[in-house]
Amino acid sequence: MIEYIKSLEPIQYHNNDQKISDLKKYDIPNEIIEILKSENRVLKISSENVSFIEFHSLLEVKEVDWRKHKFVDLLSKVDNYGADGFLVWYPKKKVLAFADYEHNKFKILCTSKIFFKDPSKQIKKIFT
């Protein structure tokens, strides 16, 4: 039954190359795509609020259109918090951002290069 349902779904749901092509339209940096493709997608964070974040797998990444912001939701798990919107790729500015659906707030964080130099520092910005 599962195989039958998969056969009816769009190709990008099950094809890594197609998904990468779709994500490239959002100008997602290669370093993020490589994490999404990898087996180990957990990033340890040194913060009093969060000790780790886990990225979605490549095929689980979601495109979101929310409050006039179009972005790609990157995380599947966040220690002590909901992952939806916690770290997103915002192609309009080519930066990572935070979308707080509950409080209707959108906060730009930094470029991916700056983020990966010190992820803990960037995650702390979410709480300030």
Buried (B, 14 or more C-beta within 10 A) or exposed (E): EEEEEEEEEEEBEEBEEBBBEBBEEBEBBEEBBEBBBEEEBBBEBEBEEBEEBBBBBBBBBEBBEBEEBEBBBBBBBBBEBEBBBBBBBBBEEEBBBBBBEEEEEBEEBBBBEBBBEEBEBBBBEBEE
